[in-house]
Amino acid sequence: MKTDSGTVDLGRFDFASGDEIRNLEVAYESYGEFDGDNAVLVCHALTGSQNVAGYGSETTGQARAWWNDIVGPGKAIDTNDYYVVCANVPGSCYGTTGPSSTDPDGEVYGTDFPPVTVRDWTRAQRLLLDELGVGRLHAVVGGSVGGMNALDWAKRYPDDARYVVSVAGAARLDAQCLALDAVARRAITTDPDWNGGDYYDTDARPTDGLALARQIGHIMYLSKASMDGKFGRRAAGRDAQRDSFPSDPAAAFFPYRDVESYLDYQAEKFVDRFDANSYLYLTRAMDDYDLAEGYEDDARAVAAFEGEALLISFTGDWHFTAEQSETVAAAFRETGVPVAHHVVESDHGHDAFLVEPGKVGPPLRDFLEDGVDGRSVHDTDAGGDTGGDFAPVHASLFSR
């Protein structure tokens, strides 16, 4: 497949906060050939990047693209048919301007970088697509907070996409997730090496705080069933060491468990590739998002959307629940937008949208081809129809 990557300077950018910067650079990757009406924008999750397909990226430090099982030749988002664009969002650290970037005067922004919202992400994506010569999109597809980003397209640019797909997304976060995100940010800001966000010219980094924040995130992404199945109460192997964090002297008497080892390993990998200030900025953007903002309710927020919508949710996901997706589906139905809500039986928690491509791929592929009439979009055996009934979809439907 034809691939391209680069950075586009959008010039002065006015943020929703009222602040501005003189130059916003947006890093992106694209795949496939553009033919005028086949563009698909993919919106990444919280700490994802523009590297949605392919293998390896020096820019992002990822050994493997984050949705390589979904995007590519012959896959659900088929790059033989679609021109796929994925852009790193403002406030991140994978090439798009954010706290770790240098301003036009040669100084690192740090916490002087303006507060970032999902609205800013959507507007930056629209401006990038304008620069790439892309007008109306065939589809906007996003997972997790990227699903919020996709819904924001239906709200802010209702004429600009034929299809909108939110995978494991929601109209807003609930209080429990807001609380956990607040604790994760506190872990970073109470790390002495955070230094008020001004750590870029020092030898130290707030790695302990960022590691703890990431561990909280991983716990949110997994379900009780998946954690029990993967780890149980098992002790880690003999060679496993408690190296990531200092432990109290008595800890040596007790087992270092598999679940601890997993969390420490994930945290160690993460702090090598992500910026602590970016984590603060992006989680605040996610927490702040409310689809109904500026409107009386969700239905009025998407009332002007002229396309079709697909919501994909997972039964084991307590971060972005199936009930939250159903609330969004109901809002679309209320305004007469053709919508389907595809609920997948899964024990993998929020991570299911990444680790179960065999269940995500078929409904997504068929929706991009035929909208809500796509054959894998609905669970007809469980009473679903093209009106988008809220019914679980069983794994047996994806055996082909």
QUIMOJO-V71627 format. One record per pair of residues at least 24 apart in sequence whose ideal C-beta (glycine too) atoms are under 10 Angstrom apart, sorted by the first residue. I is the first residue (numbers start at 1). J is the second residue. D is the distance in whole Angstrom. If there is no record, write none. Layout:
I:J:D  I:J:D
This chain:
1:31:5  1:32:6  1:33:9  1:53:8  1:54:8  1:71:10  1:72:7  1:73:5  1:74:10  1:78:9  1:79:4  1:80:7  1:84:9  2:30:8  2:31:7  2:32:6  2:33:6  2:34:10  2:79:8  2:83:9  3:29:7  3:30:7  3:31:5  3:32:8  3:53:8  3:54:6  3:79:9  3:84:10  4:28:8  4:29:7  4:30:5  4:31:8  4:32:10  4:85:9  4:132:9  5:29:4  5:30:7  5:31:10  5:50:7  5:51:8  5:54:9  5:57:8  5:59:7  5:86:10  5:95:9  6:30:9  6:50:10  6:95:9  6:132:10  7:50:10  7:59:9  7:87:10  7:88:9  7:95:6  7:96:8  7:97:9  7:128:10  8:87:9  8:96:10  8:124:10  8:127:8  8:128:6  8:129:10  8:130:10  8:131:5  8:132:8  9:97:9  9:131:9  10:90:9  10:96:10  10:97:9  10:123:10  10:124:7  10:127:5  10:128:7  10:130:9  10:131:7  11:127:9  13:90:7  13:97:8  13:114:9  13:120:8  13:123:8  13:124:7  13:127:8  14:114:9  14:120:9  14:123:9  15:90:8  15:91:10  15:113:9  15:114:4  15:115:7  15:116:7  15:117:7  15:119:9  15:120:5  15:123:9  15:124:10  16:114:9  16:115:8  16:116:8  16:117:5  16:118:9  16:119:5  16:120:6  16:122:10  16:123:8  16:285:10  16:288:9  17:114:5  17:115:4  17:116:8  17:117:7  17:119:10  17:120:8  18:114:8  18:115:9  19:112:9  19:113:9  19:114:4  19:115:7  19:116:10  20:114:7  21:90:9  21:97:7  21:101:9  21:103:7  21:104:8  21:109:8  21:112:10  21:113:8  21:114:7  22:103:8  22:104:5  22:105:9  23:97:7  23:101:9  23:103:8  23:104:6  24:90:6  24:96:8  24:97:5  24:98:10  24:101:9  24:120:9  24:123:10  24:124:7  24:127:8  24:128:10  25:88:10  25:90:9  25:95:7  25:96:6  25:97:5  25:98:10  25:101:8  25:124:10  26:50:9  26:87:5  26:88:7  26:89:8  26:90:7  26:95:8  26:96:5  26:97:8  26:121:10  26:124:6  26:125:8  26:127:8  26:128:5  26:131:9  27:51:10  27:59:7  27:60:9  27:86:10  27:87:7  27:88:5  27:89:10  27:92:9  27:94:6  27:95:3  27:96:5  27:97:9  27:128:9  28:85:6  28:86:7  28:87:4  28:88:7  28:95:8  28:96:8  28:125:9  28:128:6  28:129:9  28:131:9  28:132:8  29:53:8  29:54:8  29:57:8  29:59:9  29:60:10  29:65:9  29:84:8  29:85:8  29:86:6  29:87:8  29:88:9  29:95:10  30:79:9  30:83:7  30:84:6  30:85:5  30:86:8  30:87:9  30:132:7  30:134:9  31:65:10  31:71:7  31:72:7  31:73:9  31:77:9  31:79:4  31:80:10  31:82:8  31:83:7  31:84:5  31:85:8  31:86:8  32:71:9  32:72:9  32:73:9  32:77:9  32:78:8  32:79:4  32:80:7  32:81:7  32:82:6  32:83:5  32:84:6  32:85:9  33:79:9  33:80:9  33:81:9  33:82:9  33:83:6  34:82:9  34:83:4  34:84:10  34:85:9  34:132:8  34:133:7  34:134:7  35:81:9  35:82:9  35:83:7  36:83:9  36:133:9  36:134:9  36:135:8  36:136:9  37:83:9  37:134:10  37:135:9  37:136:7  37:137:9  37:138:6  37:162:8  38:81:6  38:82:5  38:83:5  38:84:9  38:134:10  38:137:9  38:138:5  38:139:9  38:368:10  39:82:7  39:83:5  39:84:8  39:85:6  39:129:7  39:132:8  39:133:9  39:134:5  39:135:8  39:136:8  39:137:5  39:138:6  39:139:8  39:140:10  39:161:9  40:71:9  40:77:6  40:78:10  40:79:9  40:81:9  40:82:5  40:83:7  40:84:5  40:85:7  40:86:9  40:134:10  40:137:7  40:138:6  40:139:5  40:140:8  40:141:6  40:161:9  40:163:9  40:165:9  40:368:7  41:83:10  41:84:8  41:85:5  41:86:7  41:87:8  41:122:10  41:125:6  41:126:9  41:128:9  41:129:7  41:134:8  41:137:6  41:138:9  41:139:7  41:140:5  41:141:7  41:142:8  41:146:10  41:149:9  41:150:8  41:153:8  41:160:9  41:161:8  41:164:10  42:66:10  42:67:7  42:70:9  42:71:7  42:77:7  42:82:10  42:84:6  42:85:7  42:86:4  42:87:9  42:139:9  42:140:8  42:141:5  42:142:7  42:143:8  42:146:7  42:149:10  42:150:9  42:165:9  43:86:8  43:87:8  43:89:8  43:118:9  43:121:8  43:122:9  43:125:7  43:140:7  43:141:7  43:142:3  43:143:8  43:144:9  43:145:8  43:146:4  43:147:7  43:148:8  43:149:4  43:150:5  43:151:10  43:152:9  43:153:8  43:165:10  43:166:9  43:167:10  43:169:9  44:86:6  44:87:8  44:88:7  44:89:7  44:92:9  44:94:9  44:121:10  44:142:8  44:143:8  44:144:9  44:145:9  44:146:5  44:149:8  45:142:8  45:143:5  45:144:4  45:145:6  45:146:5  45:147:9  45:148:10  45:149:9  45:167:10  45:168:9  45:169:10  45:221:10  45:282:10  45:286:9  45:350:9  45:353:8  45:354:8  46:89:9  46:92:9  46:144:6  46:145:5  46:146:8  46:181:10  46:217:8  46:221:10  46:274:10  46:278:10  46:279:8  46:282:6  46:283:7  46:285:9  46:286:6  47:92:8  47:93:9  47:94:9  47:144:10  47:145:10  47:214:8  47:217:8  47:270:7  47:273:9  47:274:6  47:275:10  47:278:8  47:279:7  47:282:7  47:283:9  48:86:9  48:88:8  48:89:9  48:92:9  48:94:9  48:142:10  48:143:8  48:144:8  48:145:9  48:146:7  48:282:10  48:354:9  49:86:8  49:87:10  49:88:6  49:89:9  49:92:7  49:93:9  49:94:4  49:95:8  49:96:9  49:273:9  49:274:10  50:85:9  50:86:5  50:87:6  50:88:5  50:89:9  50:92:9  50:94:6  50:95:7  50:96:8  51:86:8  51:88:9  51:94:8  51:95:10  52:77:9  52:84:7  52:85:9  52:86:4  52:87:10  52:141:10  52:143:10  52:146:10  53:77:8  53:79:7  53:84:7  53:86:8  54:79:10  57:94:8  57:95:10  59:88:8  59:94:6  59:95:5  60:88:8  60:92:10  60:93:9  60:94:5  60:95:8  60:273:7  60:274:10  61:93:10  61:94:8  61:269:9  61:272:7  61:273:4  61:274:8  62:94:9  62:273:7  63:269:10  66:143:9  66:146:10  66:354:7  67:141:9  67:143:7  67:146:10  67:167:10  67:353:9  67:354:7  67:357:8  67:360:9  68:357:9  69:354:8  69:355:9  69:356:9  69:357:4  69:358:8  69:360:8  69:361:7  70:141:9  70:143:9  70:167:9  70:353:9  70:354:9  70:357:6  70:360:6  70:361:6  70:364:7  70:365:9  71:141:9  75:357:8  75:361:7  75:364:10  75:365:8  76:141:9  76:357:7  76:358:10  76:360:7  76:361:4  76:362:7  76:363:9  76:364:5  76:365:4  76:366:9  76:367:9  76:368:8  76:376:10  77:139:8  77:141:7  77:165:10  77:361:9  77:364:7  77:365:8  77:368:7  78:365:7  78:368:8  78:369:9  81:138:9  81:365:10  81:368:8  81:369:9  82:138:7  82:139:8  82:368:7  83:132:9  83:134:8  83:137:10  83:138:8  84:138:10  84:139:10  84:141:9  85:125:8  85:128:8  85:129:7  85:132:7  85:134:7  85:137:9  86:125:9  86:141:10  86:142:10  86:146:9  87:121:8  87:124:7  87:125:5  87:127:10  87:128:5  87:129:9  87:132:10  88:121:10  88:124:9  89:116:8  89:118:8  89:120:8  89:121:4  89:122:9  89:124:7  89:125:8  89:145:9  89:146:9  89:149:8  89:278:10  89:281:10  89:282:7  89:285:8  90:114:9  90:116:5  90:117:9  90:120:5  90:121:6  90:123:9  90:124:5  90:125:10  90:281:9  90:282:10  90:285:9  91:115:9  91:116:4  91:117:9  91:120:8  91:121:8  91:124:10  91:275:10  91:277:9  91:278:6  91:279:10  91:280:9  91:281:4  91:282:6  91:284:9  91:285:7  92:116:9  92:121:9  92:274:9  92:275:8  92:278:5  92:279:10  92:281:8  92:282:6  93:273:9  93:274:6  93:275:4  93:276:9  93:277:8  93:278:4  93:279:9  93:281:10  93:282:9  94:273:9  94:274:9  94:275:9  94:278:9  96:121:9  96:124:8  96:128:9  96:278:10  97:124:9  98:275:7  98:277:8  98:278:5  98:281:7  98:282:9  99:197:7  99:200:9  99:275:7  99:276:9  99:277:4  99:278:6  99:279:10  99:280:8  99:281:6  100:199:10  100:200:7  100:274:10  100:275:5  100:276:9  100:277:7  100:278:7  101:275:10  101:278:10  102:200:9  107:200:10  107:201:10  108:197:10  108:198:8  108:199:10  108:200:4  108:201:7  108:277:10  109:197:9  109:200:9  109:277:8  110:195:9  110:196:8  110:197:5  110:198:5  110:199:8  110:200:6  110:201:10  110:277:6  111:189:10  111:194:10  111:196:7  111:197:3  111:198:7  111:277:6  111:280:8  111:281:9  112:197:8  112:198:9  113:197:9  113:277:8  113:278:9  113:281:7  114:281:9  115:281:7  115:284:7  115:285:8  115:288:9  116:278:9  116:281:5  116:282:7  116:284:7  116:285:5  116:288:9  117:152:9  117:281:10  117:284:9  117:285:5  117:286:10  117:288:6  117:289:7  117:293:9  118:145:7  118:146:10  118:148:6  118:149:6  118:151:9  118:152:5  118:156:10  118:282:10  118:285:6  118:286:7  118:288:7  118:289:4  118:290:9  118:291:10  118:293:10  119:149:10  119:152:6  119:155:9  119:156:7  119:285:9  119:288:9  119:289:8  119:293:9  119:294:10  120:285:8  121:145:9  121:146:9  121:148:9  121:149:5  121:152:8  121:153:10  121:282:9  121:285:7  121:289:10  122:148:10  122:149:6  122:150:9  122:151:10  122:152:5  122:153:6  122:154:10  122:155:8  122:156:5  122:157:7  123:152:9  123:156:7  123:157:9  125:149:8  125:152:10  125:153:8  125:157:9  126:153:8  126:156:8  126:157:6  126:160:7  129:157:10  129:160:9  134:160:10  135:160:8  136:160:6  136:161:7  136:162:7  136:307:10  137:161:4  137:162:7  137:163:8  137:164:9  137:307:9  138:162:6  138:163:7  138:307:10  138:368:7  139:163:4  139:164:7  139:165:6  139:307:8  139:308:9  139:310:9  139:364:9  139:367:8  139:368:6  139:371:10  140:164:5  140:165:7  140:166:9  140:307:9  141:165:4  141:166:8  141:167:7  141:310:9  141:312:10  141:364:7  141:367:9  141:368:8  142:166:6  142:167:7  142:168:9  142:169:7  142:353:10  143:167:4  143:168:6  143:169:7  143:312:9  143:320:9  143:350:9  143:353:5  143:354:7  143:360:9  144:168:5  144:169:6  144:170:9  144:221:9  144:286:9  144:317:10  144:319:8  144:320:7  144:350:7  144:351:10  144:353:7  144:354:9  145:169:7  145:170:9  145:173:9  145:282:8  145:283:9  145:285:8  145:286:4  145:287:10  145:289:8  145:320:9  146:353:9  147:171:10  147:311:8  147:312:9  147:313:9  147:320:7  147:325:8  147:328:9  147:353:8  148:172:8  148:173:9  148:285:9  148:286:7  148:289:5  148:290:9  148:291:8  148:320:9  148:328:10  149:285:10  149:286:10  149:289:9  150:309:9  150:310:10  150:311:10  151:289:9  151:291:6  151:298:9  151:301:9  151:302:7  151:305:9  151:309:8  151:311:9  151:328:7  151:331:9  151:332:10  152:289:7  152:291:7  152:293:10  152:301:9  152:302:10  153:305:9  153:307:10  154:291:9  154:301:8  154:302:5  154:303:10  154:304:9  154:305:4  154:306:9  154:307:7  154:309:7  154:328:10  154:331:10  154:332:8  154:337:8  155:291:6  155:292:9  155:293:9  155:294:9  155:295:8  155:298:9  155:300:10  155:301:5  155:302:6  155:303:9  155:304:8  155:305:7  156:294:10  156:301:9  156:304:10  157:304:10  157:305:9  158:301:10  158:302:7  158:303:8  158:304:4  158:305:4  158:306:6  158:307:8  158:337:10  159:304:8  159:305:8  159:306:6  159:307:9  160:305:10  160:306:9  160:307:9  161:305:8  161:306:9  161:307:6  161:308:10  161:309:10  162:306:9  162:307:5  162:308:7  162:368:9  162:371:8  163:307:6  163:308:5  163:309:7  163:310:7  163:338:10  163:367:7  163:368:6  163:371:7  163:372:9  164:302:9  164:305:7  164:307:6  164:308:8  164:309:5  164:310:8  164:311:9  164:332:9  164:337:9  164:339:9  165:308:10  165:309:7  165:310:5  165:311:8  165:312:7  165:340:10  165:342:10  165:360:10  165:363:9  165:364:6  165:367:7  165:368:8  166:309:8  166:310:8  166:311:5  166:312:7  166:313:9  166:320:9  166:324:10  166:325:7  166:328:7  166:329:9  166:341:10  167:310:8  167:311:8  167:312:5  167:313:8  167:314:9  167:320:9  167:325:9  167:342:9  167:344:10  167:352:9  167:353:5  167:354:10  167:360:6  167:363:10  167:364:7  168:221:10  168:311:9  168:312:7  168:313:6  168:314:6  168:317:6  168:319:8  168:320:5  168:321:9  168:322:9  168:324:10  168:325:8  168:344:9  168:346:10  168:349:10  168:350:6  168:351:9  168:352:7  168:353:4  168:354:9  168:360:9  169:289:10  169:291:10  169:311:7  169:312:9  169:313:8  169:320:6  169:324:8  169:325:7  169:328:8  169:353:9  170:286:10  170:289:9  170:291:8  170:311:9  170:313:9  170:317:10  170:319:9  170:320:5  170:321:7  170:323:9  170:324:4  170:325:7  170:327:8  170:328:7  171:289:8  171:290:7  171:291:4  171:292:7  171:293:10  171:297:10  171:298:5  171:301:8  171:302:9  171:320:10  171:324:7  171:325:9  171:327:6  171:328:5  171:331:7  172:286:10  172:287:9  172:288:9  172:289:6  172:290:5  172:291:6  172:292:8  172:293:9  172:298:9  172:324:8  172:327:9  172:328:10  173:283:10  173:286:7  173:287:6  173:288:9  173:289:8  173:290:9  173:319:8  173:320:8  173:324:9  174:318:9  174:319:9  174:320:9  174:321:8  174:323:10  174:324:8  176:220:9  176:318:8  176:319:9  177:220:7  177:283:10  177:286:9  177:287:8  177:318:9  177:319:6  177:320:8  177:321:10  177:350:10  178:283:10  178:286:9  178:287:5  178:288:10  179:287:10  180:213:10  180:216:6  180:217:8  180:219:8  180:220:6  180:283:10  180:319:9  181:213:9  181:216:8  181:217:8  181:220:9  181:279:10  181:280:10  181:283:5  181:284:8  181:286:7  181:287:5  182:283:9  182:284:10  182:287:8  183:212:9  183:213:8  183:216:6  184:209:9  184:210:9  184:212:7  184:213:4  184:214:8  184:215:9  184:216:4  184:217:6  184:220:9  184:279:8  184:280:9  184:283:7  185:209:9  185:213:7  185:216:10  185:276:10  185:279:8  185:280:5  185:281:10  185:283:6  185:284:8  185:287:9  186:212:9  186:213:9  186:216:10  187:211:8  187:212:4  187:213:5  187:214:9  187:215:9  187:216:7  187:276:10  187:279:10  188:212:8  188:213:5  188:214:10  188:276:5  188:277:8  188:279:6  188:280:6  188:283:10  189:213:10  189:276:9  189:277:10  189:280:7  191:276:8  193:276:9  194:276:6  194:277:8  194:280:9  197:276:8  197:277:5  197:280:8  197:281:10  198:277:9  199:275:10  199:276:8  199:277:8  200:275:9  200:277:9  205:271:7  205:275:9  205:276:7  206:271:9  206:275:10  206:276:5  206:277:9  206:279:10  207:244:9  207:267:9  207:268:9  207:270:10  207:271:4  207:272:9  207:276:8  208:244:8  208:245:7  208:246:9  208:267:9  208:271:9  209:271:9  209:276:7  209:279:9  209:280:10  210:267:8  210:270:7  210:271:5  210:274:7  210:275:8  210:276:4  210:277:10  210:278:10  210:279:6  210:280:10  211:244:6  211:245:7  211:263:9  211:264:8  211:266:9  211:267:4  211:268:7  211:269:10  211:270:7  211:271:5  211:276:10  212:244:10  212:245:8  212:263:9  212:267:7  213:267:9  213:270:9  213:271:10  213:274:10  213:276:8  213:279:6  213:280:9  213:283:8  214:263:8  214:266:6  214:267:5  214:268:9  214:269:9  214:270:4  214:271:7  214:274:8  214:279:8  215:244:9  215:245:9  215:260:9  215:262:9  215:263:4  215:264:8  215:266:7  215:267:5  215:270:9  216:263:9  216:267:10  217:266:9  217:267:10  217:270:9  217:279:9  217:283:9  217:319:9  217:350:10  218:259:10  218:262:8  218:263:6  218:266:5  218:267:8  218:270:9  218:349:10  218:350:10  218:351:9  219:259:9  219:263:8  219:319:10  219:349:9  220:317:10  220:318:8  220:319:5  220:320:10  220:349:8  220:350:7  220:351:10  221:266:10  221:317:9  221:318:10  221:319:6  221:348:9  221:349:6  221:350:4  221:351:5  221:352:9  221:353:10  221:354:9  221:355:10  222:259:10  222:262:10  222:316:9  222:317:10  222:318:9  222:319:9  222:347:10  222:348:8  222:349:4  222:350:7  222:351:6  222:352:10  223:314:9  223:315:9  223:316:4  223:317:7  223:318:7  223:319:9  223:346:8  223:347:6  223:348:7  223:349:4  223:350:8  223:351:9  223:352:9  224:316:8  224:318:9  224:347:9  224:349:8  225:316:6  225:346:9  225:347:4  225:348:8  225:349:8  226:316:7  226:346:9  226:347:5  226:348:5  226:349:5  226:350:10  226:351:8  226:352:9  226:355:9  227:258:10  227:259:7  227:262:9  227:347:10  227:349:8  228:259:10  228:347:9  229:347:7  229:348:9  230:258:8  230:259:8  230:262:7  230:348:10  231:257:7  231:258:4  231:259:4  231:260:9  231:261:9  231:262:6  231:263:10  232:257:9  232:258:7  232:259:8  233:257:7  233:258:8  233:259:8  234:258:5  234:259:8  234:261:10  235:260:9  235:261:9  236:260:7  236:261:4  236:262:9  236:264:9  236:265:10  237:261:8  240:264:9  240:265:9  243:268:8  244:268:6  244:271:9  291:327:9  291:328:7  291:331:8  292:331:9  297:331:7  297:334:9  298:327:7  298:328:6  298:330:8  298:331:4  298:332:9  298:334:8  298:335:9  299:328:10  299:330:8  299:331:4  299:332:8  299:333:8  299:334:4  299:335:5  299:336:10  299:337:9  300:331:9  300:334:9  300:335:8  301:328:10  301:331:7  301:335:9  302:328:8  302:331:6  302:332:6  302:334:9  302:335:6  302:337:7  302:339:10  303:331:9  303:332:9  303:334:8  303:335:4  303:336:9  303:337:8  304:335:9  304:337:10  305:332:8  305:335:7  305:336:10  305:337:6  305:339:10  306:337:8  307:337:7  307:338:8  307:339:10  307:371:8  308:332:9  308:337:7  308:338:4  308:339:7  308:340:8  308:367:8  308:370:10  308:371:4  308:372:5  308:373:9  308:374:10  308:377:10  309:333:10  309:337:6  309:338:7  309:339:4  309:340:8  309:341:9  309:367:9  309:371:9  309:372:8  309:388:9  310:338:10  310:339:7  310:340:5  310:341:8  310:342:7  310:363:7  310:364:7  310:366:9  310:367:5  310:368:9  310:371:8  310:372:7  310:374:8  310:377:7  310:388:9  311:339:7  311:340:7  311:341:4  311:342:7  311:343:9  311:388:8  311:390:10  312:340:9  312:341:8  312:342:5  312:343:8  312:344:7  312:352:9  312:353:7  312:359:9  312:360:6  312:363:6  312:364:7  312:367:9  312:377:9  312:393:9  313:341:7  313:342:8  313:343:5  313:344:7  313:346:9  313:352:9  313:353:9  313:390:9  313:392:10  313:393:10  314:342:10  314:343:8  314:344:5  314:345:8  314:346:4  314:347:9  314:348:7  314:349:7  314:350:7  314:351:9  314:352:4  314:353:7  314:356:8  314:359:8  314:360:9  314:393:10  315:343:6  315:344:7  315:345:5  315:346:6  315:347:8  315:348:10  315:349:10  315:352:9  315:392:6  315:393:9  316:344:9  316:345:8  316:346:5  316:347:5  316:348:6  316:349:5  316:350:8  316:351:9  316:352:7  317:344:9  317:346:7  317:348:8  317:349:6  317:350:5  317:351:9  317:352:6  317:353:8  318:349:7  318:350:8  319:349:7  319:350:4  319:351:9  320:350:6  320:353:9  321:350:10  322:346:10  322:390:8  322:392:8  323:390:9  325:390:9  326:388:9  326:389:10  326:390:5  329:387:10  329:388:5  329:389:9  329:390:7  330:388:9  330:390:9  332:388:8  333:387:7  333:388:6  337:372:10  337:388:10  338:371:6  338:372:5  338:373:9  338:386:7  338:387:9  338:388:8  339:371:10  339:372:7  339:386:9  339:387:8  339:388:5  340:366:10  340:367:7  340:371:9  340:372:5  340:373:9  340:374:8  340:377:5  340:378:6  340:379:10  340:384:8  340:385:9  340:386:7  340:387:8  340:388:4  340:389:9  341:377:9  341:378:9  341:379:10  341:384:8  341:387:10  341:388:5  341:389:8  341:390:6  341:391:9  341:393:10  342:366:10  342:367:8  342:374:10  342:376:8  342:377:6  342:378:7  342:379:7  342:384:8  342:388:9  342:390:10  342:391:9  342:392:10  342:393:6  343:379:8  343:382:9  343:384:9  343:389:10  343:390:7  343:391:7  343:392:5  343:393:6  344:379:10  344:392:8  344:393:5  344:394:9  344:395:8  344:397:10  344:398:9  345:379:10  345:392:5  345:393:7  345:394:6  345:395:6  345:396:10  345:397:10  346:392:10  346:393:10  346:395:8  356:395:9  356:398:9  357:398:10  358:395:8  358:398:5  358:399:9  358:400:10  359:393:8  359:394:10  359:395:7  359:397:9  359:398:5  360:398:9  361:398:8  362:393:10  362:397:8  362:398:6  362:400:8  363:393:8  363:397:9  363:398:9  376:400:9
